[in-house]
Amino acid sequence: MRTLLLQLFTICALFIPLSEVEARTPKPPPVFGGWSPGKTFTFTVTNVTSTGNQGGQIINPAPIPKGVPAFVNGQQVTFTIGKKGELKGPGFSIAFQADGGTSNVYVNKPARGAQPTTATVNKNTTTGEPTAISMAFFSFKLVKRIPNVTQVYYTLQ
């Protein structure tokens, strides 16, 4: 009986260190759409389109409203993937939504005091590296009960 208890104790003692080792192994870093937080990439603005609608009257081109980044053609913009996978640029942050395989999708859903913003980052299917970005910023406000909507679209390559 003593030998049986001694053998059981020895077997249990062998498995305890393994569970401790498993508990101490570090978690792999988070990956969002194939990219780890801290990844940076720079693209050049190739197209800027800003249009507006003020009470049914189309304004093309419309001035870029406050709160929306004002990029110009030829400007270089650096982007960073944030801790939660968000796409960060100068003056904005857009939440990671999904990995579509050939592109990553970012969306800030409209909420009180915030405007909807979207971005799509196209990826090279072989290397997974970013190849181009398209972003859309929207601004809504009422002026004397007249809706004013401005849409600003950027293409960067």
Secondary structure, 3 states (H helix, E strand, C coil): CHHHHHHHHHHHHHHHHHHHHHHHCCCCCCCECCECCCCEEEEEEEEEEEEEEECCEEECCCCCCCCCCCCCCCCEEEEEECCCCCEEECCEEECEEEECCCEEEEEECCCCCCCCEEEEEEECCCCCCEEEEEEEEEEEEEECCEEEEEEEEEEEC
